Amino acid sequence: MDPNKGLTVLLAGASGDTGRRVLYLLARSDLDVRALTSDPGKVRRLERAGADEAIVGDLFDRADAERAVEGVNMILTAVGSDPREVLLADELVDGVGNRNLVESAADAGVEAIVMESSLGVDGDRASPMAQFFGLTIGPVLDAKAEAERAIRESGLRYTILRPGILTTLSATDDVQVGSAGTGLWGTISRADVARLLVAAPFTPDAEDRTLEVVRNPLLRGRSERIDWQHL
Ligand SMILES: NC(=O)c1ccc[n+]([C@@H]2O[C@H](COP(=O)([O-])OP(=O)(O)OC[C@H]3O[C@@H](n4cnc5c(N)ncnc54)[C@H](OP(=O)(O)O)[C@@H]3O)[C@@H](O)[C@H]2O)c1
């Protein structure tokens, strides 16, 4: 994909802690940005933050997902559940919501999708941290696994990023990356994850990959070298 070719990107979860950082980066690129929120009260804030268009849609609703993907070339999704709702909810936006998004995207001819997932998804318990995530947020990981499967089956070009524990520190540009199952562990700043989410659709090394991502200098020796194409 060529970032200079007037592409339109849908950012789902644009108001979230990672999403806001993604929007900041996209707003400074040549991409046209459509930001999605389920809360009408956040539209003005997203426009002020640089979205070319901010739309309201609930990803639990397939029709809203279909409307959101109309005319876009690629999707970045950083949606996630409110931790207070995880144990009581029948369905989570991490699963059903992302699946609605990817299935609508495939039907609409969208070219690429990048998803913020999590370490520990899909029975990947290679690291102590993944095991910890499995014990504490099991339902979220199951939901994310469902979305990851839908993405891999969609035929879209994809990158799935599985970060460790997210922080609010600044970007470092020094992150460790490995294929699913490498067993990386540690924290990573949302700012670093945002940089990777934006770069992924333009990075051949990340095409059709599921990647663990952390910031843990102790694991540099296990990290794969990826030539991220930052905008
Ligand atoms: N916290 C961690 O340590 C950790 C570790 C690994 C991975 N992760 C994952 O990383 C991702 C980002 O986390 P974060 O803390 O940066 O995000 P966040 O602040 O929790 O934001 C989540 C976003 O999801 C959107 N959303 C929720 N339900 C929606 C729905 N029904 N329709 C449309 N949008 C919806 C919300 O947007 P609106 O309110 O505007 O609708 C919100 O902006 C999540 O998937 C999380 O599970 C987190």
The ligand as an SDF file (V2000), in Angstrom:
LIG
                    3D

 48 52  0  0  0  0  0  0  0  0999 V2000
   -4.6570   -2.5670   29.3460 N   0  0  0  0  0  0  0  0  0  0  0  0
   -3.6870   -3.4100   28.9840 C   0  0  0  0  0  0  0  0  0  0  0  0
   -2.6620   -3.5810   29.6930 O   0  0  0  0  0  0  0  0  0  0  0  0
   -3.8070   -4.1640   27.6800 C   0  0  0  0  0  0  0  0  0  0  0  0
   -2.8450   -5.1350   27.3730 C   0  0  0  0  0  0  0  0  0  0  0  0
   -2.9030   -5.7630   26.1310 C   0  0  0  0  0  0  0  0  0  0  0  0
   -3.8970   -5.4330   25.2210 C   0  0  0  0  0  0  0  0  0  0  0  0
   -4.8620   -4.5080   25.5650 N   0  0  0  0  0  0  0  0  0  0  0  0
   -5.8780   -4.1660   24.5600 C   0  0  0  0  0  0  0  0  0  0  0  0
   -5.4960   -2.9800   23.8880 O   0  0  0  0  0  0  0  0  0  0  0  0
   -6.6640   -2.3590   23.3220 C   0  0  0  0  0  0  0  0  0  0  0  0
   -6.6560   -0.8650   23.6300 C   0  0  0  0  0  0  0  0  0  0  0  0
   -6.6860   -0.6650   25.0180 O   0  0  0  0  0  0  0  0  0  0  0  0
   -6.8190    0.8320   25.5800 P   0  0  0  0  0  0  0  0  0  0  0  0
   -6.8000    0.7180   27.0670 O   0  0  0  0  0  0  0  0  0  0  0  0
   -5.8440    1.7080   24.9000 O   0  0  0  0  0  0  0  0  0  0  0  0
   -8.2520    1.2390   25.0330 O   0  0  0  0  0  0  0  0  0  0  0  0
   -9.5300    1.8650   25.7990 P   0  0  0  0  0  0  0  0  0  0  0  0
   -9.1120    3.1570   26.4060 O   0  0  0  0  0  0  0  0  0  0  0  0
  -10.1280    0.8290   26.6880 O   0  0  0  0  0  0  0  0  0  0  0  0
  -10.4840    2.1890   24.5690 O   0  0  0  0  0  0  0  0  0  0  0  0
  -11.3400    1.2370   24.0300 C   0  0  0  0  0  0  0  0  0  0  0  0
  -12.1670    1.8790   22.9290 C   0  0  0  0  0  0  0  0  0  0  0  0
  -13.1240    0.9280   22.4520 O   0  0  0  0  0  0  0  0  0  0  0  0
  -14.2260    1.6520   21.9870 C   0  0  0  0  0  0  0  0  0  0  0  0
  -15.4540    0.8360   22.0550 N   0  0  0  0  0  0  0  0  0  0  0  0
  -15.8940    0.1090   23.1100 C   0  0  0  0  0  0  0  0  0  0  0  0
  -17.0640   -0.4710   22.8210 N   0  0  0  0  0  0  0  0  0  0  0  0
  -17.3900   -0.0970   21.5430 C   0  0  0  0  0  0  0  0  0  0  0  0
  -18.4710   -0.3920   20.6730 C   0  0  0  0  0  0  0  0  0  0  0  0
  -19.4940   -1.1790   21.0580 N   0  0  0  0  0  0  0  0  0  0  0  0
  -18.4770    0.1480   19.4280 N   0  0  0  0  0  0  0  0  0  0  0  0
  -17.4520    0.9530   19.0230 C   0  0  0  0  0  0  0  0  0  0  0  0
  -16.3900    1.2550   19.8050 N   0  0  0  0  0  0  0  0  0  0  0  0
  -16.3540    0.7380   21.0500 C   0  0  0  0  0  0  0  0  0  0  0  0
  -14.3660    2.8500   22.9010 C   0  0  0  0  0  0  0  0  0  0  0  0
  -14.8100    3.9410   22.1160 O   0  0  0  0  0  0  0  0  0  0  0  0
  -16.1200    4.8470   22.4400 P   0  0  0  0  0  0  0  0  0  0  0  0
  -16.2920    4.9010   23.9320 O   0  0  0  0  0  0  0  0  0  0  0  0
  -15.7510    6.1550   21.8330 O   0  0  0  0  0  0  0  0  0  0  0  0
  -17.1990    4.1500   21.7170 O   0  0  0  0  0  0  0  0  0  0  0  0
  -12.9390    3.1000   23.3630 C   0  0  0  0  0  0  0  0  0  0  0  0
  -12.3910    4.2020   22.6830 O   0  0  0  0  0  0  0  0  0  0  0  0
   -7.8670   -3.0980   23.9020 C   0  0  0  0  0  0  0  0  0  0  0  0
   -8.3150   -4.0180   22.9270 O   0  0  0  0  0  0  0  0  0  0  0  0
   -7.2570   -3.8470   25.0950 C   0  0  0  0  0  0  0  0  0  0  0  0
   -7.9700   -5.0250   25.3950 O   0  0  0  0  0  0  0  0  0  0  0  0
   -4.8240   -3.8650   26.7730 C   0  0  0  0  0  0  0  0  0  0  0  0
  1  2  1  0
  2  3  2  0
  2  4  1  0
  4  5  1  0
  4 48  2  0
  5  6  2  0
  6  7  1  0
  7  8  2  0
  8  9  1  0
  8 48  1  0
  9 10  1  0
  9 46  1  0
 10 11  1  0
 11 12  1  0
 11 44  1  0
 12 13  1  0
 13 14  1  0
 14 15  2  0
 14 16  1  0
 14 17  1  0
 17 18  1  0
 18 19  2  0
 18 20  1  0
 18 21  1  0
 21 22  1  0
 22 23  1  0
 23 24  1  0
 23 42  1  0
 24 25  1  0
 25 26  1  0
 25 36  1  0
 26 27  1  0
 26 35  1  0
 27 28  2  0
 28 29  1  0
 29 30  1  0
 29 35  2  0
 30 31  1  0
 30 32  2  0
 32 33  1  0
 33 34  2  0
 34 35  1  0
 36 37  1  0
 36 42  1  0
 37 38  1  0
 38 39  2  0
 38 40  1  0
 38 41  1  0
 42 43  1  0
 44 45  1  0
 44 46  1  0
 46 47  1  0
M  CHG  2   8   1  16  -1
M  END
$$$$
